[in-house]
C-alpha cells in the first residue's frame, strides 16, 4: 500500500523528477533500459528511485496507459536481475532492483524500484551495445531534475565527486557515517567478551559501549548446545553523543556474539507462524553482520543457525508468500532429533513459547529450500 500511494502521488504530480521516470511502453532496447537504471541509481536522492512503465510522458499528460500480460519486451524480475548480472560492473557492485506490478485504475503498470545504497557510482567496465545504443565502459551516468546524462557522455565531475563522497562516507551525518563504518567490521578494534567497548581504528571518535549482560531464555536458546543466553545493550557514540542503541546477544553460554533478532508472524486465514529474522539492510542486520565479522549464519559448535536473513523487506515478503503456498508440505516434514531434543529441554525448563524449536526449525528448513529455489 505504501508503494501504491507513493507511485500514485508521483503520477498525479504530472511531471518527472530526479528519482522517477515514466515510460509508456517497455524498453525495446536493453542498453537503453540499462542506461535508465544506471542514471536513476546514481542520482542524488536520499531514498529509493522508480522507473515506472505503463504511464505516458508528462508532455502526454502522465496518463496511465497500462501494460498487457504478454506485452512485447515486458520483463519480469528474473529477466531484470539477469540483465544486470551478466554485465561487468566496477567492483562487481550492481544496483539492487525490485519489480512490482501495481493495478491502478484497472490497468497494470510495472514499477522497477532501484534501492538506495551508498555504493554509487555504479558503472560498467566493458561496453554494452544493443543495436544503435551503447552504454560505455567507465562512463558514469546520473539524473539531474528530469533529465538523464546522455548515453554518449559522462556526468559532470561535481556530481561524480558527490557520488564518491557518499560511497566513502564523507560529508554525511554522524549517524549515517556510523552506519557506513559498521559495514566494515575489520576496520574496528573489538575484543568481545574481554572489553566493554569497541572503536573504529582510523576514526576512534566512533565507538560502541557494551552494557552488562542479563540472562534470558528464548526458544532459539535451546537450539544451541548450551541453552544459556544473555542480553545486553550496545550504545553507539560519536565523541560523547549517543547516536542510537541496539540490543545484542550471546548464545551457547557466551560462545557466540550476535545481534538481537526481530520476530515476525506469518498470518493466513487458518494459522499464525512465527520466526526470528534479520533484515540486513536495517541497523539490526548491519550490527549482527558487524558482530559476526560478516559470517551472518555463523553458529557455535556446529549448531544449525535458527535465524532467517533477508536482504530487504521485499525479499522477506517473497519468502512469506512461498511459505503460505507450501505451508501444508512444510508442516508435515518430520522433525530432526536435534529439534525434538531442543523442544524437550525447553519444556523441562518450564518454558512454553509461541515460537517452539520444532516449528522454528521447520521454517528455517523451508527458508533453506527457498534459497536454493531462487538460487541465492
VMD Tcl script that draws the C-alpha trace (Angstrom):
set ca {
  {0.00 0.00 0.00}
  {2.87 2.37 0.77}
  {4.41 1.82 -2.67}
  {0.99 2.13 -4.33}
  {0.35 5.50 -2.70}
  {3.84 6.76 -3.46}
  {3.60 5.86 -7.16}
  {0.07 7.28 -7.40}
  {1.31 10.58 -5.95}
  {4.15 10.69 -8.49}
  {1.70 10.09 -11.34}
  {-0.64 12.80 -10.03}
  {2.26 15.26 -9.93}
  {2.07 15.28 -13.76}
  {5.84 15.59 -14.03}
  {9.07 13.61 -13.85}
  {11.80 14.25 -11.32}
  {15.31 13.39 -10.24}
  {14.32 9.98 -8.82}
  {11.41 8.89 -11.00}
  {10.88 8.41 -14.72}
  {7.81 7.38 -16.75}
  {7.73 5.08 -19.77}
  {4.53 4.37 -21.70}
  {5.78 1.01 -23.00}
  {8.59 -1.40 -22.05}
  {12.04 -0.63 -23.41}
  {12.66 -2.07 -26.85}
  {16.42 -1.78 -26.31}
  {18.26 -3.33 -23.34}
  {21.09 -0.80 -23.49}
  {18.54 1.99 -23.21}
  {16.94 0.22 -20.22}
  {20.33 -0.24 -18.54}
  {21.15 3.44 -19.16}
  {17.91 4.48 -17.43}
  {18.59 2.19 -14.45}
  {22.15 3.47 -14.04}
  {21.04 7.10 -14.29}
  {18.44 6.63 -11.56}
  {20.76 4.51 -9.40}
  {23.38 7.28 -9.42}
  {21.04 10.24 -8.87}
  {21.41 12.49 -5.82}
  {18.37 11.47 -3.78}
  {18.06 10.19 -0.22}
  {15.64 7.37 -0.95}
  {14.66 4.74 -3.48}
  {14.19 5.54 -7.17}
  {11.47 4.42 -9.59}
  {11.27 3.56 -13.28}
  {7.51 3.47 -13.88}
  {6.39 1.63 -17.00}
  {2.86 1.96 -18.32}
  {2.50 5.71 -17.78}
  {2.95 8.27 -20.57}
  {5.45 11.12 -20.52}
  {4.46 14.49 -18.98}
  {4.08 16.04 -22.42}
  {1.26 13.49 -22.95}
  {-0.32 14.13 -19.58}
  {1.20 11.30 -17.48}
  {-1.75 9.11 -18.41}
  {-1.99 5.56 -17.10}
  {-1.94 3.59 -20.34}
  {-1.23 0.24 -18.71}
  {0.51 -2.92 -19.89}
  {-0.75 -6.19 -21.34}
  {0.02 -9.57 -19.76}
  {2.27 -10.77 -22.58}
  {3.29 -7.37 -23.91}
  {6.36 -7.45 -26.10}
  {9.64 -6.54 -24.32}
  {7.93 -6.63 -20.90}
  {10.37 -8.05 -18.34}
  {9.94 -9.96 -15.10}
  {12.15 -9.83 -12.01}
  {14.49 -12.68 -13.11}
  {14.92 -11.03 -16.51}
  {15.91 -7.71 -14.95}
  {18.28 -9.36 -12.49}
  {19.89 -11.30 -15.34}
  {20.33 -8.09 -17.35}
  {22.43 -6.65 -14.52}
  {24.13 -9.90 -13.51}
  {25.61 -10.53 -16.95}
  {27.23 -7.09 -17.24}
  {30.71 -6.21 -15.96}
  {30.34 -3.61 -13.22}
  {33.21 -1.81 -11.50}
  {33.98 -3.54 -8.21}
  {31.27 -6.09 -9.04}
  {28.79 -3.67 -7.43}
  {25.39 -3.63 -9.14}
  {22.21 -1.66 -8.50}
  {19.70 -3.58 -6.40}
  {16.28 -3.68 -8.04}
  {12.79 -4.92 -7.28}
  {9.98 -5.25 -9.82}
  {6.42 -4.79 -8.61}
  {3.26 -4.83 -10.71}
  {0.54 -2.47 -9.49}
  {-3.10 -2.22 -10.56}
  {-4.09 1.44 -10.89}
  {-7.39 2.46 -12.46}
  {-7.82 -1.17 -13.61}
  {-4.52 -1.00 -15.53}
  {-1.32 -2.93 -14.82}
  {1.85 -0.88 -14.50}
  {5.35 -2.16 -13.72}
  {7.45 -0.33 -11.16}
  {11.18 -1.00 -11.17}
  {12.41 0.17 -7.79}
  {16.14 0.89 -7.59}
  {17.09 0.60 -3.93}
  {19.08 3.44 -2.43}
  {22.55 2.28 -1.33}
  {25.85 4.08 -0.63}
  {27.63 2.12 -3.40}
  {27.46 4.87 -6.01}
  {28.77 5.45 -8.59}
  {27.62 2.36 -10.49}
  {29.30 2.00 -13.88}
  {30.43 -0.63 -16.37}
  {34.00 -1.68 -17.08}
  {33.07 -3.06 -20.51}
  {30.83 -1.52 -23.20}
  {27.33 -2.95 -23.57}
  {25.79 -2.41 -27.01}
  {22.31 -3.30 -28.17}
  {21.73 -2.25 -31.78}
  {22.39 1.51 -32.04}
  {22.58 2.11 -28.27}
  {25.87 1.72 -26.39}
  {26.39 2.04 -22.62}
  {30.05 2.99 -22.43}
  {32.67 1.50 -20.14}
  {33.86 3.82 -17.35}
  {31.18 6.41 -18.16}
  {29.19 7.49 -15.10}
  {25.57 8.37 -15.76}
  {23.20 10.20 -13.44}
  {19.88 12.06 -13.49}
  {19.55 15.80 -12.82}
  {15.99 17.02 -12.24}
  {14.11 15.16 -15.01}
  {16.98 14.52 -17.42}
  {19.45 11.63 -17.70}
  {23.08 12.09 -18.63}
  {23.22 11.42 -22.41}
  {24.29 7.85 -23.16}
  {27.39 9.09 -25.07}
  {28.56 11.42 -22.26}
  {29.71 11.10 -18.66}
  {28.29 13.09 -15.74}
  {29.88 16.37 -14.66}
  {32.79 15.99 -12.24}
  {30.87 17.82 -9.50}
  {28.15 15.17 -9.46}
  {30.68 12.33 -9.71}
  {32.57 13.69 -6.70}
  {29.35 13.69 -4.65}
  {28.82 10.00 -5.50}
  {32.31 9.04 -4.36}
  {31.88 11.04 -1.15}
  {28.72 9.09 -0.42}
  {30.43 5.75 -1.09}
  {33.31 6.57 1.28}
  {31.09 8.10 3.95}
  {32.49 11.61 3.57}
  {30.34 14.67 4.19}
  {27.40 12.76 5.72}
  {25.77 12.94 9.15}
  {27.48 11.15 12.08}
  {24.56 8.71 12.29}
  {24.86 7.70 8.62}
  {28.65 7.65 8.97}
  {28.35 5.21 11.87}
  {26.05 3.04 9.77}
  {28.60 3.12 6.94}
  {31.58 2.30 9.19}
  {29.77 -0.64 10.81}
  {29.68 -2.30 7.41}
  {33.49 -2.63 7.58}
  {33.92 -4.71 10.77}
  {37.59 -5.49 10.12}
  {38.42 -1.79 10.49}
  {37.32 -1.77 14.15}
  {39.10 -2.69 17.36}
  {36.87 -5.12 19.21}
  {37.61 -7.75 21.83}
  {34.17 -9.10 22.62}
  {33.96 -10.78 25.99}
  {37.09 -9.07 27.31}
  {36.47 -5.37 26.60}
  {33.20 -3.50 27.07}
  {33.94 -1.10 24.23}
  {34.88 -1.05 20.57}
  {36.10 1.77 18.32}
  {36.98 2.43 14.71}
  {40.75 2.29 14.30}
  {41.00 5.21 11.85}
  {38.17 7.28 13.31}
  {38.19 6.48 17.07}
  {35.56 9.15 17.75}
  {33.13 6.48 16.55}
  {32.80 3.93 19.33}
  {30.45 1.34 20.81}
  {29.93 0.72 24.51}
  {28.58 -2.67 25.62}
  {26.46 -2.96 28.76}
  {26.47 -5.72 31.36}
  {24.65 -8.86 30.26}
  {21.46 -10.30 31.73}
  {20.49 -13.94 31.45}
  {17.49 -14.70 29.22}
  {15.87 -17.70 27.56}
  {14.19 -17.69 24.17}
  {13.10 -20.65 22.05}
  {16.21 -20.31 19.86}
  {18.40 -20.57 23.00}
  {17.58 -24.27 23.27}
  {18.79 -24.98 19.73}
  {22.36 -24.38 20.92}
  {24.37 -26.98 22.83}
  {24.17 -24.85 25.97}
  {20.79 -23.10 26.31}
  {22.10 -20.17 28.36}
  {21.74 -16.87 26.50}
  {22.46 -13.33 27.66}
  {21.09 -9.97 26.52}
  {22.83 -6.60 26.60}
  {22.61 -3.10 25.14}
  {25.14 -1.57 22.75}
  {25.37 2.21 22.76}
  {26.73 3.78 19.57}
  {28.54 7.07 20.11}
  {30.14 9.88 18.15}
  {32.53 11.53 20.63}
  {30.28 11.78 23.73}
  {27.00 11.96 21.79}
  {24.79 8.88 21.74}
  {23.59 8.22 18.19}
  {21.40 5.17 18.90}
  {21.19 1.97 20.94}
  {20.69 -1.65 19.89}
  {20.39 -4.92 21.79}
  {22.88 -7.74 21.36}
  {23.06 -11.35 22.49}
  {25.47 -14.04 23.47}
  {24.31 -17.62 22.91}
  {25.67 -21.05 23.82}
  {26.99 -19.77 27.18}
  {28.76 -16.71 25.68}
  {30.49 -18.64 22.91}
  {28.88 -16.58 20.15}
  {28.04 -12.86 19.98}
  {25.17 -11.92 17.67}
  {22.66 -9.15 17.14}
  {19.22 -9.40 18.72}
  {16.86 -10.75 16.04}
  {13.38 -9.47 15.28}
  {10.38 -11.79 15.42}
  {7.78 -11.99 12.68}
  {4.37 -13.61 12.32}
  {3.16 -15.08 9.03}
  {-0.61 -14.81 9.10}
  {-3.13 -16.53 6.90}
  {-6.79 -17.48 7.26}
  {-6.04 -20.51 9.45}
  {-2.74 -20.15 11.27}
  {-0.09 -17.90 12.72}
  {3.53 -18.98 12.28}
  {6.45 -17.20 13.89}
  {10.16 -16.94 13.13}
  {13.21 -14.88 14.08}
  {14.99 -12.89 11.40}
  {17.44 -10.15 10.45}
  {16.84 -7.57 7.71}
  {20.42 -6.98 6.55}
  {19.53 -3.54 5.16}
  {18.43 -2.27 8.60}
  {20.57 -1.31 11.59}
  {19.85 -4.57 13.46}
  {21.07 -6.59 10.48}
  {24.11 -4.39 9.94}
  {25.05 -4.72 13.62}
  {24.65 -8.52 13.50}
  {26.95 -8.61 10.46}
  {29.42 -6.45 12.40}
  {29.41 -8.75 15.43}
  {29.95 -11.87 13.30}
  {32.56 -10.25 11.04}
  {30.39 -10.87 8.02}
  {29.66 -14.52 8.86}
  {25.96 -13.85 9.34}
  {24.96 -17.52 9.66}
  {27.82 -18.35 11.98}
  {26.95 -20.95 14.59}
  {28.55 -22.17 17.80}
  {29.98 -25.70 17.92}
  {28.31 -26.68 14.64}
  {24.73 -25.96 15.77}
  {22.49 -25.02 12.85}
  {21.66 -21.31 12.72}
  {17.97 -20.87 13.69}
  {17.52 -17.39 12.18}
  {16.41 -16.18 8.75}
  {18.29 -13.50 6.83}
  {16.82 -11.16 4.23}
  {18.50 -8.50 2.14}
  {15.46 -6.23 2.45}
  {11.74 -6.14 3.20}
  {10.80 -7.12 -0.34}
  {12.77 -10.38 -0.07}
  {11.10 -11.18 3.25}
  {7.66 -10.70 1.66}
  {8.66 -13.10 -1.12}
  {9.60 -15.78 1.43}
  {6.35 -15.31 3.36}
  {4.38 -15.86 0.14}
  {6.43 -19.01 -0.57}
  {5.75 -20.32 2.95}
  {1.99 -19.75 2.71}
  {1.85 -21.53 -0.65}
  {3.74 -24.56 0.73}
  {2.61 -24.47 4.35}
  {1.00 -27.91 4.47}
  {4.04 -29.69 2.99}
  {6.39 -27.79 5.29}
  {4.49 -28.70 8.44}
  {4.30 -32.39 7.50}
  {8.09 -32.74 7.49}
  {9.46 -34.96 10.23}
  {11.42 -33.02 12.85}
  {15.04 -33.96 13.38}
  {16.27 -35.43 16.66}
  {18.02 -32.12 17.45}
  {14.79 -30.15 17.13}
  {12.88 -32.64 19.29}
  {15.61 -32.56 21.94}
  {15.61 -28.75 21.96}
  {11.83 -28.66 22.39}
  {12.01 -31.17 25.24}
  {14.78 -29.27 27.04}
  {12.80 -26.02 26.71}
  {9.70 -27.59 28.25}
  {11.77 -29.21 31.00}
  {12.94 -25.69 31.91}
  {9.30 -24.68 32.26}
  {9.05 -22.51 29.15}
  {6.26 -22.68 26.57}
  {6.92 -20.02 23.93}
  {4.67 -19.41 20.88}
  {7.79 -19.98 18.75}
  {8.85 -23.51 19.70}
  {12.12 -25.03 18.43}
  {10.40 -27.57 16.16}
  {8.23 -25.05 14.28}
  {11.16 -22.61 14.20}
  {13.46 -25.11 12.50}
  {10.78 -26.28 10.08}
  {10.51 -22.69 8.90}
  {14.30 -22.49 8.77}
  {14.36 -25.62 6.57}
  {11.72 -24.06 4.33}
  {13.93 -20.98 4.12}
  {16.92 -23.10 3.04}
  {14.80 -24.77 0.36}
  {13.53 -21.37 -0.81}
  {17.08 -20.02 -1.11}
  {18.01 -22.95 -3.37}
  {14.87 -22.33 -5.41}
  {15.73 -18.69 -6.05}
  {19.44 -19.60 -6.43}
  {20.74 -17.17 -3.85}
}
mol new
graphics top color blue
foreach p $ca { graphics top sphere $p radius 0.5 }
foreach p [lrange $ca 0 end-1] q [lrange $ca 1 end] { graphics top cylinder $p $q radius 0.2 }
display resetview
